[in-house]
Amino acid sequence: MTTATGDLRLLRVTKRFADTVAVDDLTLTVQQGSFFALLGPSGCGKTTTLRMVAGLEEPTTGRISIGDTDITDTKPYRRPVNTVFQSYALFPHLDIFENVAFGLRRRKVRDVDTQVTQMLELVELAGYARRKPHQLSGGQQQRVAVARALVNHPGVLLLDEPLGALDLKLRRQMQRELKRIQTDVGITFVHVTHDQEEAMTMADTVAVMNHGRIEQIGSPVDLYEHPATTFVANFLGQSNLVDGRVVDRDGDLAVVDVQGHRLGVPTERVHAAGDAVHLGVRPEKVAIQVAADGPDTSGCNSVPGVVLDSSFIGVSTEYLVRLPWAQTVSVVAQNITRDPRLVPGCDVVLTWDRGHTFALDAAQAIDDGVERLAAV
């Protein structure tokens, strides 16, 4: 294994399988010591990208390097990279200590006992050293797989959907654990996932992939608050998008006409080449009030509507509201106080801060990135 350290760089990397382009001219820099997530739906090219970094697939074109070392043509076992898979791939006949020690013993590394003991302490499994994998829970097995990879001191740790086999509660616990481990060891983690919450919970930087390309890259907050495409707006969380047209620009504010309603959006949040836009706002940014109360709408965006349905989800309630032009939008209200009048058929007014509004190019499909239920 090489000892290259530094930023992981992919330069104009393309991967073709026959007539299919899995990764399309991808250029990407992952900073050393960061927790980086490749997020996207199945078939977007994220796992193929990870496999090319690991050396399990060869790029059709392009170069891959870590620091100043080009690893594009380096054999997988000689790269400063280790991978943790969803299946964990632990050796069932070896105990936990020997699973972690396996790579060190093959390389005839000295002081194996000390290194393995330290790594088991890091993943909080020091008391499980002599158990077999089948005697551990899924989350514990996952931590063993991480320890086995980290004990080799890779420059980059690759994680391919490592939490996919866990139930929701354990998955959330392991998200915190992986982040803690990455912070403690300071090694670059590159995590592939289709789970938006997982990416936003753990990663310092997220790259959203679609059809082999990166749609947008940034911190979880930046991507969520400032989506640049309809795919990112719909895939990373949920967005209400309505068609409109920019009719005026006054300093820092653009005015968009939506079915006769003039709504404001900061000009810096307008990502459109022309005047035709999809105007967007996240459901939790919208306040819902009974129209008969005459709510104050000055200084904010507002539209009338009628409640179609409501769903109580514990910490919040989701309301489906039909707008005057028959489009349905979602409003998520925290259950601090609940107005019992907000029932189907109730006339309401929706209001939100103009600063929470964004506008995207209408040349994009308005539903791009929306996850749909598979046909039964």
C-alpha positions as CSV (number, residue, x, y, z in Angstrom):
1,M,0.0,0.0,0.0
2,T,1.2,3.5,-0.9
3,T,1.4,6.1,1.9
4,A,0.0,9.0,-0.2
5,T,-1.9,11.7,1.7
6,G,-3.6,14.9,0.7
7,D,-6.8,15.9,-1.1
8,L,-8.6,13.2,-3.2
9,R,-9.0,14.5,-6.7
10,L,-10.9,13.2,-9.7
11,L,-10.1,15.1,-12.9
12,R,-12.5,14.7,-15.9
13,V,-13.3,11.1,-15.0
14,T,-15.7,9.2,-17.2
15,K,-16.8,5.6,-17.0
16,R,-18.7,3.8,-19.8
17,F,-20.2,0.4,-19.7
18,A,-20.8,-0.4,-23.4
19,D,-23.3,2.3,-24.5
20,T,-24.1,3.4,-21.0
21,V,-22.2,6.4,-19.4
22,A,-22.3,5.8,-15.7
23,V,-20.0,8.7,-14.7
24,D,-19.8,11.6,-17.1
25,D,-16.7,13.9,-17.1
26,L,-16.6,14.2,-13.3
27,T,-14.2,16.7,-11.7
28,L,-14.1,16.7,-7.9
29,T,-11.9,17.5,-5.0
30,V,-12.4,16.0,-1.6
31,Q,-10.4,17.8,1.1
32,Q,-8.1,15.8,3.3
33,G,-9.6,15.0,6.7
34,S,-13.2,15.8,5.7
35,F,-16.3,13.8,5.8
36,F,-17.6,13.8,2.2
37,A,-20.9,12.3,0.9
38,L,-21.8,11.3,-2.6
39,L,-25.6,11.5,-2.6
40,G,-28.0,10.4,-5.3
41,P,-30.7,7.9,-6.4
42,S,-29.9,4.4,-7.7
43,G,-28.1,4.4,-11.0
44,C,-26.7,8.0,-10.7
45,G,-23.0,6.9,-10.7
46,K,-22.1,7.3,-7.1
47,T,-21.1,3.7,-6.4
48,T,-19.2,3.5,-9.7
49,T,-17.3,6.6,-8.7
50,L,-16.4,5.0,-5.3
51,R,-15.3,1.8,-7.0
52,M,-13.0,3.8,-9.4
53,V,-11.3,5.4,-6.4
54,A,-10.9,2.0,-4.8
55,G,-9.4,0.6,-8.0
56,L,-12.3,-1.9,-8.5
57,E,-13.2,-0.2,-11.7
58,E,-11.0,1.5,-14.3
59,P,-11.9,4.9,-15.6
60,T,-12.6,5.1,-19.3
61,T,-10.9,8.5,-19.3
62,G,-9.6,10.9,-16.6
63,R,-7.2,10.7,-13.7
64,I,-7.5,10.0,-9.9
65,S,-5.0,11.2,-7.4
66,I,-4.4,11.5,-3.7
67,G,-2.2,14.5,-2.8
68,D,0.6,14.5,-5.4
69,T,0.3,10.8,-6.2
70,D,-1.6,9.6,-9.3
71,I,-3.3,6.3,-8.4
72,T,-5.4,5.9,-11.6
73,D,-3.4,2.8,-12.6
74,T,-2.4,1.6,-9.2
75,K,-3.5,-1.9,-8.1
76,P,-6.3,-1.8,-5.5
77,Y,-4.2,-3.4,-2.8
78,R,-1.5,-0.8,-3.3
79,R,-3.7,2.2,-2.9
80,P,-3.9,4.2,0.4
81,V,-7.6,3.3,0.5
82,N,-9.9,1.0,2.3
83,T,-13.6,0.2,1.7
84,V,-16.5,-0.6,4.1
85,F,-19.4,-2.3,2.3
86,Q,-23.0,-2.7,3.3
87,S,-22.5,-6.4,3.8
88,Y,-19.5,-5.8,6.2
89,A,-17.8,-8.9,4.8
90,L,-16.5,-10.1,8.2
91,F,-14.8,-13.5,8.4
92,P,-17.4,-15.7,10.3
93,H,-14.8,-18.2,11.6
94,L,-12.5,-15.5,13.1
95,D,-13.3,-13.6,16.4
96,I,-13.6,-9.8,16.4
97,F,-9.9,-9.3,17.4
98,E,-8.6,-11.4,14.5
99,N,-11.0,-9.9,12.0
100,V,-9.6,-6.5,12.8
101,A,-6.0,-7.9,12.9
102,F,-6.3,-9.7,9.6
103,G,-4.8,-7.1,7.3
104,L,-2.0,-6.3,9.7
105,R,-1.0,-9.9,10.1
106,R,-0.9,-10.4,6.3
107,R,1.5,-7.5,6.0
108,K,3.5,-8.8,9.0
109,V,3.1,-5.5,10.8
110,R,4.7,-5.3,14.3
111,D,2.8,-4.5,17.4
112,V,-0.5,-6.0,16.1
113,D,-2.0,-6.5,19.6
114,T,-1.6,-2.8,20.6
115,Q,-3.0,-1.4,17.3
116,V,-6.0,-3.7,17.3
117,T,-6.8,-3.0,21.0
118,Q,-6.6,0.7,20.3
119,M,-8.9,0.4,17.3
120,L,-11.5,-1.7,19.3
121,E,-11.4,1.0,22.0
122,L,-12.0,3.7,19.3
123,V,-15.2,1.9,18.1
124,E,-16.2,1.1,21.6
125,L,-15.9,-2.7,21.3
126,A,-13.0,-3.4,23.6
127,G,-15.0,-5.9,25.6
128,Y,-16.1,-7.9,22.5
129,A,-12.7,-8.9,21.2
130,R,-13.2,-12.7,21.5
131,R,-16.7,-12.9,20.2
132,K,-17.6,-14.1,16.7
133,P,-19.4,-11.9,14.3
134,H,-22.7,-13.8,14.6
135,Q,-22.7,-12.9,18.3
136,L,-22.9,-9.2,17.6
137,S,-25.7,-6.9,16.5
138,G,-25.8,-5.3,13.0
139,G,-24.5,-2.0,14.4
140,Q,-21.6,-3.7,16.2
141,Q,-20.7,-5.7,13.1
142,Q,-20.6,-2.4,11.2
143,R,-18.2,-0.9,13.7
144,V,-16.0,-4.0,13.4
145,A,-15.9,-3.5,9.7
146,V,-14.9,0.2,10.2
147,A,-12.2,-0.8,12.7
148,R,-10.7,-3.4,10.3
149,A,-10.5,-0.8,7.6
150,L,-9.1,2.0,9.8
151,V,-6.4,-0.2,11.5
152,N,-4.5,-0.1,8.2
153,H,-4.3,3.7,8.4
154,P,-5.6,4.5,5.0
155,G,-5.4,8.0,3.5
156,V,-9.1,7.6,2.5
157,L,-11.9,5.4,3.9
158,L,-14.6,4.6,1.4
159,L,-18.1,3.7,2.8
160,D,-20.5,2.2,0.3
161,E,-24.1,2.4,1.8
162,P,-22.7,1.0,5.1
163,L,-25.9,1.6,7.1
164,G,-28.4,0.3,4.5
165,A,-29.0,-3.0,6.3
166,L,-29.8,-1.4,9.7
167,D,-33.2,-0.4,11.1
168,L,-34.1,3.2,11.4
169,K,-33.2,3.7,15.1
170,L,-29.9,1.9,14.9
171,R,-29.1,3.7,11.6
172,R,-29.5,7.1,13.3
173,Q,-27.3,5.9,16.2
174,M,-24.6,4.7,13.8
175,Q,-24.7,8.0,11.9
176,R,-23.6,9.7,15.1
177,E,-21.0,7.0,15.8
178,L,-19.4,7.3,12.3
179,K,-19.2,11.0,12.6
180,R,-17.5,10.7,16.0
181,I,-15.0,8.2,14.7
182,Q,-14.2,10.3,11.7
183,T,-13.6,13.3,13.9
184,D,-11.4,11.3,16.3
185,V,-9.1,9.8,13.6
186,G,-9.1,12.7,11.1
187,I,-9.0,10.5,8.1
188,T,-10.9,11.4,4.9
189,F,-14.2,9.6,4.7
190,V,-16.1,9.3,1.4
191,H,-19.6,8.1,2.0
192,V,-21.9,6.9,-0.7
193,T,-25.6,7.0,0.1
194,H,-29.1,7.5,-1.4
195,D,-30.4,8.6,2.0
196,Q,-30.7,12.4,2.2
197,E,-30.9,12.6,6.0
198,E,-27.9,10.3,6.4
199,A,-25.8,12.6,4.1
200,M,-26.9,15.8,5.8
201,T,-26.4,14.3,9.3
202,M,-22.8,13.2,8.9
203,A,-21.1,15.0,6.0
204,D,-19.2,18.3,6.0
205,T,-19.7,18.5,2.2
206,V,-22.3,16.8,0.1
207,A,-22.2,16.3,-3.7
208,V,-25.6,15.6,-5.2
209,M,-25.2,13.3,-8.2
210,N,-27.7,12.7,-11.1
211,H,-27.1,10.8,-14.3
212,G,-23.4,10.6,-13.7
213,R,-22.8,14.3,-13.1
214,I,-22.8,16.5,-10.0
215,E,-25.8,18.7,-9.8
216,Q,-24.6,20.8,-6.9
217,I,-21.9,20.5,-4.2
218,G,-21.7,22.3,-0.8
219,S,-22.4,22.0,2.9
220,P,-25.7,20.4,3.8
221,V,-27.1,23.8,4.9
222,D,-26.1,25.4,1.6
223,L,-27.7,22.7,-0.5
224,Y,-30.9,22.6,1.5
225,E,-31.4,26.4,1.8
226,H,-30.0,27.4,-1.6
227,P,-30.9,24.6,-4.2
228,A,-29.7,25.5,-7.6
229,T,-31.7,23.0,-9.6
230,T,-35.1,21.4,-9.4
231,F,-33.4,18.0,-8.9
232,V,-31.6,19.2,-5.8
233,A,-34.7,21.1,-4.5
234,N,-36.9,17.9,-4.8
235,F,-34.4,15.2,-4.0
236,L,-32.8,16.9,-0.9
237,G,-35.9,17.2,1.3
238,Q,-39.2,18.5,-0.1
239,S,-40.0,21.7,-2.0
240,N,-43.2,23.4,-3.1
241,L,-42.6,24.6,-6.7
242,V,-45.0,26.8,-8.7
243,D,-44.6,28.2,-12.1
244,G,-44.2,32.0,-12.5
245,R,-42.5,34.8,-14.4
246,V,-40.1,37.5,-13.2
247,V,-41.8,40.8,-13.9
248,D,-39.6,43.2,-12.1
249,R,-36.2,43.5,-10.5
250,D,-35.7,46.1,-7.8
251,G,-32.2,46.1,-6.2
252,D,-31.9,42.9,-4.1
253,L,-35.5,41.7,-4.8
254,A,-37.0,40.2,-7.9
255,V,-40.8,40.1,-8.3
256,V,-42.4,37.0,-9.7
257,D,-46.0,36.9,-11.0
258,V,-47.6,33.6,-10.1
259,Q,-51.2,33.4,-11.4
260,G,-51.8,37.0,-10.6
261,H,-50.0,36.9,-7.2
262,R,-46.8,39.0,-7.0
263,L,-44.3,37.2,-4.8
264,G,-40.8,38.4,-3.9
265,V,-37.5,36.5,-4.0
266,P,-34.0,37.7,-3.3
267,T,-32.1,38.2,-6.6
268,E,-29.2,36.1,-5.3
269,R,-31.6,33.2,-5.0
270,V,-32.8,33.4,-8.6
271,H,-31.1,30.6,-10.6
272,A,-32.6,31.2,-14.1
273,A,-31.3,32.4,-17.4
274,G,-34.6,33.9,-18.5
275,D,-37.8,35.2,-16.8
276,A,-39.7,31.9,-16.7
277,V,-39.1,30.3,-13.3
278,H,-40.2,27.7,-10.9
279,L,-40.7,29.6,-7.6
280,G,-40.0,27.5,-4.6
281,V,-40.3,27.4,-0.8
282,R,-39.7,24.6,1.7
283,P,-42.9,23.3,3.5
284,E,-41.6,24.0,7.0
285,K,-40.9,27.7,6.1
286,V,-44.6,28.3,5.4
287,A,-47.1,29.5,8.1
288,I,-50.7,28.5,7.7
289,Q,-53.5,30.7,9.2
290,V,-57.3,30.7,9.1
291,A,-58.4,33.3,6.5
292,A,-61.3,34.5,8.6
293,D,-58.7,35.8,11.2
294,G,-57.4,38.3,8.6
295,P,-53.7,37.5,9.1
296,D,-51.2,40.2,8.5
297,T,-49.5,39.6,5.1
298,S,-47.5,42.8,4.9
299,G,-43.8,42.4,4.2
300,C,-44.0,38.7,3.3
301,N,-45.2,36.4,0.5
302,S,-48.8,35.2,0.8
303,V,-51.3,33.2,-1.2
304,P,-54.8,32.0,-0.3
305,G,-55.8,28.3,-0.3
306,V,-58.1,25.6,1.0
307,V,-57.1,22.8,3.3
308,L,-57.5,19.4,1.6
309,D,-56.0,17.1,4.3
310,S,-53.8,17.0,7.4
311,S,-51.5,14.4,8.8
312,F,-50.4,14.4,12.4
313,I,-46.7,13.2,12.6
314,G,-45.9,13.7,16.3
315,V,-43.6,16.7,16.4
316,S,-45.4,18.3,13.4
317,T,-48.5,18.3,11.3
318,E,-48.4,18.3,7.5
319,Y,-51.3,20.1,5.7
320,L,-52.1,19.7,2.1
321,V,-53.5,22.9,0.7
322,R,-55.1,23.6,-2.7
323,L,-54.1,26.9,-4.2
324,P,-56.6,29.0,-6.3
325,W,-55.2,27.6,-9.6
326,A,-55.8,24.0,-8.3
327,Q,-52.2,23.1,-7.5
328,T,-51.6,21.4,-4.2
329,V,-48.7,22.4,-1.8
330,S,-47.5,21.1,1.5
331,V,-47.2,23.0,4.8
332,V,-45.4,21.5,7.8
333,A,-46.2,23.1,11.1
334,Q,-44.6,22.4,14.4
335,N,-47.1,21.1,17.0
336,I,-46.4,23.8,19.6
337,T,-50.0,24.8,19.4
338,R,-52.5,23.3,16.9
339,D,-55.5,25.2,15.6
340,P,-58.5,22.8,15.6
341,R,-60.1,24.8,12.8
342,L,-57.5,23.7,10.3
343,V,-59.6,20.9,8.9
344,P,-60.4,19.9,5.3
345,G,-62.5,22.7,3.6
346,C,-61.1,25.5,5.8
347,D,-60.1,28.7,3.9
348,V,-56.5,29.6,4.8
349,V,-53.8,32.1,4.0
350,L,-50.2,30.8,3.6
351,T,-47.4,33.2,4.4
352,W,-43.6,33.0,4.3
353,D,-40.6,35.2,4.5
354,R,-39.4,36.4,1.1
355,G,-35.9,35.4,2.0
356,H,-36.9,31.8,2.1
357,T,-38.0,31.9,-1.5
358,F,-35.9,30.6,-4.4
359,A,-36.5,30.6,-8.1
360,L,-35.2,28.0,-10.5
361,D,-34.9,27.9,-14.3
362,A,-38.3,26.8,-15.8
363,A,-36.4,24.9,-18.6
364,Q,-36.0,22.1,-16.0
365,A,-38.7,19.7,-15.2
366,I,-40.6,20.9,-12.2
367,D,-40.8,17.4,-10.7
368,D,-37.1,16.4,-11.4
369,G,-35.8,14.6,-8.4
370,V,-39.2,13.7,-6.9
371,E,-39.0,10.1,-5.6
372,R,-41.9,8.0,-6.8
373,L,-43.3,4.8,-5.4
374,A,-42.5,1.8,-7.5
375,A,-45.4,0.1,-9.2
376,V,-46.8,-2.8,-7.3
